[in-house]
């Protein structure tokens, strides 16, 4: 990716936060945060500004991903913790965070951030995490 492509991609991420930005059906405005350490990209976290019926069922407000080489070092826990004030600033009092039933690492991340288990829907587990 050259500098112009990177700049265009970053601008598209900024645009994604705005309500009026055109997006595919079912997609909502989102705030994207990168997790870095020095020059190393460790992962990303995004906060969806509202829930669609599908997001309310399975996707949730917050999604995160850590680069495999940087997993098991607490980054996902810190990333979710950093995303919660962003959600609070959007007026979200409790963020819905989900993970697959077999993702024990993500389950621990959510619980370490105060997640209150809600239920299981299919292969997804759902928690409400206070943002304040």
N, C-alpha and C positions, 0 to 999 in steps of 0.2 A: 504494500500500500504506500503510495507516494504521499507527500505532504498535502497536496490538494485533495486527494481522496480522503485522507484522515480528517482534514478540516471540514469537508462536506459531511462526513459521517458524524463528527462531533456536533455540527450544526443540526443534523437530523435528530440527534438525541436531545438537544436543547428544545427543538421544535416540538418534540413529543410531550413536553411538559405543558404545552399550551392547549387549551380547550378547543380552539378553532382549527387546529392542524388537521388536515385530512388524514384519515387512517382507515385501515380495513375494518369492515363490520365486525363487531365483537371486541375490538381493541379500545382501550381507554387511555387517557393521558397518564403518563408515568414519569417519575423522576428516576434517572439513572445515575448511580454512583459507582466509581471505580475504586477498587481497593489496591493500593500500591505501597511498596516499601522500597525507597530509593528509586532505582530505575526498573524495578521488577513489578510487573502486573501480576497481582495475586488473585484477582477475581472481580466480581461485580455484584451489585445488589440493586434491585429496582423496586420502587414503591408505586403501586397502582393507585391512582387518585380516587377511584370509586370501584364498586363491584358490579359486574354484569351478572345475570343469573348463573352463567357457567363459572365465573370467578367465585361467586358466593358458594357454589357447590364444591368446586375442586381446586381452583387456582389460588385464591386468596389475594390479599393486599401486597404482600412482600414475597419476592423471589430472590434467591441468591445462589451463587455458584463460585466455587474456589477452584483454581487451577490444580489439577491432580498433584503436581510436585509440591504444592504448598498446603496440602490438607493435613489434618490432625495436629494443627499448631494453634488452634483457637481463633483463626481468622474468621470463620463463619459466625461464631458467637459474637465477635466484635462487630462484624458487618451488620448483623441483625440489630444489635444494640445501637449502632449508628443510624440505622434506618428508622428506628422508632420515633425519634424526635421529628424527623421529616414527616412521618405520617401524622404525628400530633399537630404539626403546623398546618396540615391540610384539613384539620378538623376531625380526624379519625381517632376516636377515643380508645378503641380496642382494634388492633389489626388482626385480620384473619390470616393465619400462616398455616400452610399445609405441607405434608410430605407423604411419600409412598410408605406403605406399611412396613416394608423391609429396610427402610433407610434409618437405621438406629442412630447414626451420627447426626442427621438433621433433627431427629426427635430430641436428642440431647441439647442441641443448639437452641431449639424452641423452648424447651423446659428451663434451660439456664437463663433465658431472657424473660422468665415469668409467665410462660404460656400456660393457659388453663385449658386442659383437654376438653373439647366439645363432643366429638363423635368420630366415627369411622363411616365413610361413604365409599363403598366399593373398595378399591385399593388405596384410598387416600385417608390419612388421619388429619383431623382439623383441630386447631387450637385458636383461642382468642388471646392475644398478647396485649396487655395494657401499654399504652404509648406514653403515658405521663408519669 
